[in-house]
Amino acid sequence: MGFFDGYDVATSGMSAQRTRINIVSANIANAQTTHTADGGPYKKQDVVFEEVLMHKSNKANNDDSFDEDSAKDINDAKLRGVGVKSIVQNDADPIMRYEPAHPDANEEGYVAYPNINPVIEMVNLIEAQRSYEANIASFNTHKSIDTKTLDILKG
């Protein structure tokens, strides 16, 4: 494991969760948007994460011997983080409310609202925030360990 590998993993998690926080915030902000540039109500978005290969550890790259066990070690020695695979649009049917005076009402007087539950979105926002904070704690722990190691090596 390299000196900066722990930092790389933590920052990949922070970056992914920041994207999730932005998307969930947009969902909350547009929970009542009945008309978009595409026409129709806002469509809820969700973030899809994926495991990403960051780089192989030095141990796996510098090993000159090759056998079945070392091949397994090379596969296990890859540094993995998290990334955003895609942002998908939820195709749930809109919620129809009878509001004949609304400018976006159809000919029967119904307005199509986004199918977004603000309570669920707030839970998603809190979960993303806690995950972001956990990555910060991991980053800071790694930093503290590195600082103490350097102090030991100096003294």
Summary of the structure (lengths in Angstrom):
residues: 155
radius of gyration: 23.5
end to end distance: 24.0
largest distance: 80.3
contacts: 392
relative contact order: 0.22
helix: 49%
strand: 21%
